[in-house]
Amino acid sequence: MLLHRIDAVDVQRWIDHELIRKGLAARTIHLVYKTFRACINSAVRKRVIPFSPCVDIVLPAVTRKRVVPATREQIWALYEAMPDHSQALIMLGVGCGLRSGEAFGLCRDSIDFAAGTLTVQRQVIVLKNKKPALVDYNKTMSSHGREVPLPAFTHRALLDHLDTQSVLVDAEGREILFRSSRGNVIRRNAF
């Protein structure tokens, strides 16, 4: 269909008969529509079309799922079920709320045990068909790591981990706290 011939009925039909019937999630439909609307608005600004057909479009409601935190018993059961070299990751996630890549990329120099904080300044990423890599957030002057309080149970778990487990030293000399069972950087999809 030609761009100038699209009207609000066509847009609504596309959402109802294409996106919803394909089974896309409401959030995905909102994202697709937002992108489409941005393109249409750009066409209006550039006077490719005289007006936007994105008027009075009804999108499916986005429902928020209720987050139910794990109980202490569930956390301890998970902790106990993990191999020794990964147990502290559970307490790190529970206590500091790090994303998995940030936890896997945690280095010794990011933890200030005396101050009871850690600085999130690196993460492990995996690019398609490549080895996992540790990436610094601080590559530019405008990027900064975020400081996170270190609860007592996480502090204790990290100290125990450092006392009993070997760290992984990368090519740049950074001491990465967590390693896979083979002694490599942890891949999120293999954890």
LINPE-V617903 format. One record per residue. N is the residue number from 1. RES is the residue in one letter. OMEGA is omega in degrees with one decimal (999 if undefined). NEAR is the number of other C-alpha atoms within 10 Angstrom. Layout:
# LINPE-V617903
n = <N	N>
res = <RES	RES>
omega = <OMEGA	OMEGA>
near = <NEAR	NEAR>
This chain:
# LINPE-V617903
n = <1	2	3	4	5	6	7	8	9	10	11	12	13	14	15	16	17	18	19	20	21	22	23	24	25	26	27	28	29	30	31	32	33	34	35	36	37	38	39	40	41	42	43	44	45	46	47	48	49	50	51	52	53	54	55	56	57	58	59	60	61	62	63	64	65	66	67	68	69	70	71	72	73	74	75	76	77	78	79	80	81	82	83	84	85	86	87	88	89	90	91	92	93	94	95	96	97	98	99	100	101	102	103	104	105	106	107	108	109	110	111	112	113	114	115	116	117	118	119	120	121	122	123	124	125	126	127	128	129	130	131	132	133	134	135	136	137	138	139	140	141	142	143	144	145	146	147	148	149	150	151	152	153	154	155	156	157	158	159	160	161	162	163	164	165	166	167	168	169	170	171	172	173	174	175	176	177	178	179	180	181	182	183	184	185	186	187	188	189	190	191>
res = <M	L	L	H	R	I	D	A	V	D	V	Q	R	W	I	D	H	E	L	I	R	K	G	L	A	A	R	T	I	H	L	V	Y	K	T	F	R	A	C	I	N	S	A	V	R	K	R	V	I	P	F	S	P	C	V	D	I	V	L	P	A	V	T	R	K	R	V	V	P	A	T	R	E	Q	I	W	A	L	Y	E	A	M	P	D	H	S	Q	A	L	I	M	L	G	V	G	C	G	L	R	S	G	E	A	F	G	L	C	R	D	S	I	D	F	A	A	G	T	L	T	V	Q	R	Q	V	I	V	L	K	N	K	K	P	A	L	V	D	Y	N	K	T	M	S	S	H	G	R	E	V	P	L	P	A	F	T	H	R	A	L	L	D	H	L	D	T	Q	S	V	L	V	D	A	E	G	R	E	I	L	F	R	S	S	R	G	N	V	I	R	R	N	A	F>
omega = <178.7	-175.2	-176.9	179.9	179.8	175.3	-176.2	178.5	178.2	-179.8	-179.8	178.5	178.5	179.5	-175.7	-171.5	179.5	-172.4	-178.1	-178.6	176.0	178.9	178.4	177.9	-178.9	178.9	179.3	178.2	177.5	179.8	178.6	-179.9	179.9	178.8	178.1	-179.0	177.7	177.9	178.4	179.8	176.7	178.5	177.4	179.7	-179.4	177.3	173.6	174.2	-173.9	-177.2	-179.7	174.3	-177.8	-178.2	177.8	178.2	-179.7	178.9	178.1	-179.8	175.9	178.4	177.7	176.4	178.4	178.6	178.4	-178.5	177.2	176.7	175.8	-179.4	179.2	179.5	179.9	177.9	177.7	177.8	-178.3	-178.6	-177.9	172.7	-176.3	-175.3	-179.1	-175.2	-177.7	176.2	179.6	-179.5	176.5	178.7	-178.9	-173.7	-173.0	177.2	179.1	171.7	-175.3	179.8	178.0	178.2	-179.9	-179.2	-178.4	179.7	-178.1	-177.4	179.5	-175.8	174.4	-176.9	-179.2	-179.1	-179.0	179.7	168.1	-179.6	178.2	-176.3	179.9	172.1	175.1	174.9	176.8	174.8	-176.8	177.5	178.4	174.4	176.3	-177.8	175.8	-176.1	176.7	172.4	-170.8	-179.6	178.9	-179.3	-176.4	-178.8	-179.7	172.5	178.2	-179.9	-176.5	175.9	-177.7	179.5	-175.8	-177.9	177.0	176.4	-179.4	-179.2	179.2	176.6	177.0	179.7	-179.6	178.4	-171.7	-175.5	176.4	177.6	177.8	179.3	-178.0	-176.1	-179.9	177.3	179.0	-179.6	-179.2	-173.5	-173.0	-179.6	177.0	178.6	177.7	177.8	-179.5	172.5	-177.4	172.7	-178.8	-176.9	178.6	-176.2	999>
near = <6	5	11	13	9	14	14	14	14	14	19	18	13	14	21	15	11	12	17	17	10	10	10	13	14	16	15	14	19	17	12	14	19	13	12	14	17	12	13	19	18	14	17	15	13	10	10	13	17	11	15	18	22	21	13	9	13	11	15	13	11	12	8	7	6	6	6	6	9	10	9	9	9	11	15	15	11	13	17	12	11	14	10	13	19	20	20	26	23	20	22	22	15	16	17	19	13	17	13	19	18	19	24	26	28	27	24	15	13	18	19	14	13	7	9	14	17	22	18	23	21	20	21	21	21	16	9	7	6	8	12	16	16	21	15	16	16	12	10	8	7	7	11	14	14	10	14	16	15	21	16	11	14	21	23	15	18	22	14	13	20	16	9	11	15	15	18	18	15	13	7	6	8	16	18	22	25	26	20	15	13	7	12	15	23	23	18	13	6	6	10>
